[in-house]
Amino acid sequence: MATMNVSLPDPMKDWVEARARTGRYSTASDYVRDLIRRDQERADGIADLQTLVSEGLESGESGRSRDDIARLSRDMAAASRQP
């Protein structure tokens, strides 16, 4: 595993150390690694959404009315809730 030294202002350092002391993280490094993993997941999610938005824009206009789209959305949402 690579090592990286990061400079933090005292209040941030105190925050990280306090988070590590809560027991959820064994060390400050564990806390920072968790933050980075979460940021990576967030960035991946944003990239996925951007892809979907781009595909939607490139697909052109729909022949469906707003009511048709709303009905379809409700039906899909209801179907996803069923086991």
C-alpha positions in Angstrom: 0.0 0.0 0.0 1.3 3.4 -0.9 1.7 6.2 1.6 0.6 9.8 1.1 1.2 12.7 3.5 -1.6 15.3 3.6 -1.4 18.6 5.3 -4.6 19.7 7.1 -5.5 22.8 9.1 -5.8 21.9 12.8 -9.6 21.9 12.9 -9.8 19.4 10.1 -7.1 17.2 11.7 -9.1 17.3 14.9 -12.2 16.3 13.1 -10.6 13.4 11.4 -9.1 12.2 14.6 -12.5 12.5 16.4 -14.2 10.5 13.7 -11.6 7.8 14.1 -12.2 7.7 17.9 -15.9 7.0 17.4 -15.0 3.4 16.9 -16.4 3.1 13.4 -12.9 3.6 12.0 -9.8 2.0 13.5 -7.5 4.8 12.4 -7.6 8.2 10.7 -6.4 6.5 7.5 -9.4 4.2 7.5 -11.7 7.2 7.8 -9.9 9.0 4.9 -10.0 5.8 2.7 -13.8 5.6 3.4 -14.3 9.2 2.3 -12.3 8.5 -0.9 -14.3 5.3 -1.6 -17.6 7.2 -1.2 -16.4 10.0 -3.4 -15.4 7.5 -6.1 -18.9 5.9 -5.9 -20.5 9.3 -6.1 -18.4 10.3 -9.1 -19.3 7.0 -10.8 -23.0 7.6 -10.2 -22.8 11.1 -11.7 -21.0 9.7 -14.7 -23.7 7.1 -15.2 -26.5 9.7 -14.9 -24.7 12.0 -17.4 -24.5 9.1 -19.8 -28.3 8.5 -19.4 -29.0 12.2 -19.9 -26.8 12.3 -23.0 -28.5 9.2 -24.5 -31.9 10.7 -23.8 -31.0 14.0 -25.5 -29.6 12.2 -28.5 -32.6 10.0 -28.9 -34.8 12.8 -30.0 -38.3 13.8 -29.1 -40.8 11.3 -27.9 -44.2 10.8 -29.5 -45.7 10.3 -26.1 -47.7 12.9 -24.3 -46.8 14.2 -20.8 -49.7 12.2 -19.4 -48.5 9.0 -21.1 -45.0 9.6 -19.7 -46.4 10.2 -16.2 -48.6 7.1 -16.4 -45.7 5.0 -17.6 -43.4 6.3 -14.8 -46.1 5.5 -12.2 -46.6 2.0 -13.6 -42.8 1.4 -13.6 -42.4 2.6 -10.1 -45.3 0.4 -8.9 -43.8 -2.6 -10.7 -40.4 -2.1 -9.1 -42.0 -2.2 -5.6 -43.6 -5.6 -6.2 -41.6 -8.7 -5.1 
